[in-house]
Amino acid sequence: MTTEYWPWWVGALAMGGLTIAFRIFIGRPLGVSASWANVVNWREQREQIKTSEALRDNADAAKDSILAATLAEFGEVADAGTHNTTNETQLTTGKANRPVPPLAHLFFLLFMFVGSLLVAMMHGGFHLQLELSKLHTLMSGGELWRSWIYLMIGGVMVGFGTQMAGGCSSGHGLSGCSQLAPTSMLATVVFFVSASLMSLFFAAMVHL
Amino acid sequence: MKKGYLKDYFLYSLMGLCMGVVLARVGFADYDELHHMFIFADTRMFFSFAGGTLLAMVVFLAFYKKFPRQKKLLQPGTVPGSVMFGFGWAICGACPSIVFVQLGQGKLPALMTLLGIFIGVAIYRRIHARYFQWDVGSCST
């Protein structure tokens, strides 16, 4: 793509703004690996949503049965505590805990493609390329087919790694670090250092 | 497509669209730019990422009542998973979002990355259910 990239401060404003906007409009932290998990494991997610909807539809019935079971177990001692909203709070799913259908996550991912396509169309045009970059092909041993195999291996590592770590550069990096979550800060440092070490290794191999 | 979720579909699509535009304009889909960031030859993208995080951090701290902190659990997979992700990111030049941005720019090799990520996520689900079984926290839900 022959386009000039944004200067760092415009990029920072845009990325920060996106993280904040996602939190405001969606009601939960930005996390792309979570959307991947929802899409790939869509059957399980669909079942969870069905269960959640059934529970929400029968909230009153469920509340009554919990109350009956609590009274049966603890008698009148529990009666005083049943007038608060604990059960209601647990049964009424909030914005952050409300299940989102896998299709919405799929739209989220696919519209990244659309957004990028629009940018490519507006700046420098859209060109089909068989090579990720000359540098990548060079670092993969100079052959295109090998570069494609490397991409596949790298992709498996990214998919597996982000699920294992519980987040990616958006979930741990942008969202987690901005919330000062120690786990996310640790994960972000580790994946940045790992990526740097691997890139430095590739660079050294090319220059040998 | 359920009507009750139309708002979700719209908002997620809008956020995806914005994210695609932002990531493409920052340059994260460009393997050479990414490689130069990782070998410290160019700090532009790093500062974009760090600056964005800092901006969001300031806003979240300033309005901490509106944005309650989400729990991120430290579990046995955090460090090894991050190492694997970091290596993979350097090898294929893509994280789970960037692969779509690369495809939007017509980079066909990203199809291999897409397939790889799909396989990685699917395999992890099975391995986790059989062997790991730890709580991976809010990001995976």
Interface residues (C-beta under 8 A of the other chain):
Chain A: M1 T3 Y5 W6 P7 W8 W9 V10 G11 A12 L13 A14 M15 G16 G17 L18 T19 I20 A21 F22 R23 F25 I26 R28 P29 L30 G31 V32 S33 A34 S35 W36 A37 V40 N41 A96 V100 P101 L103 A104 H105 F107 F108 L109 L110 F111 M112 F113 V114 G115 S116 L117 L118 V119 A120 F126 H127 L128 Q129 L130 E131 L132 S133 L135 H136 S147 W148 I149 Y150 L151 M152 I153 G154 G155 V156 M157 V158 G159 F160 G161 T162 Q163 M164 A165 G166 G167 C168 S169 S170 G171 H172 G173 L174 S175 G176 C177 S178 Q179 L180 A181 P182 T183 S184 L186 A187 T188 V190 F191 F192 V193 S194 A195 S196 L197 M198 S199 L200 F202 A203
Chain B: M1 K2 Y5 D8 Y9 L11 Y12 S13 L14 M15 G16 L17 C18 M19 G20 V21 V22 L23 A24 R25 V26 G27 A29 D30 Y31 D32 E33 H35 F38 I39 F40 T43 R44 M45 F47 S48 F49 A50 G51 G52 T53 L54 L55 A56 M57 V59 F60 L61 F67 R69 Q70 K71 K72 L73 L74 Q75 G77 T78 V79 P80 G81 S82 V83 M84 F85 G86 F87 G88 W89 A90 I91 C92 G93 A94 C95 P96 S97 V99 F100 V101 Q102 L103 G104 Q105 G106 K107 L108 P109 A110 M112 T113 L114 L115 G116 I117 F118 I119 G120 V121 A122 I123 Y124 R125 H128 F132 V136 G137 S138 C139 S140 T141
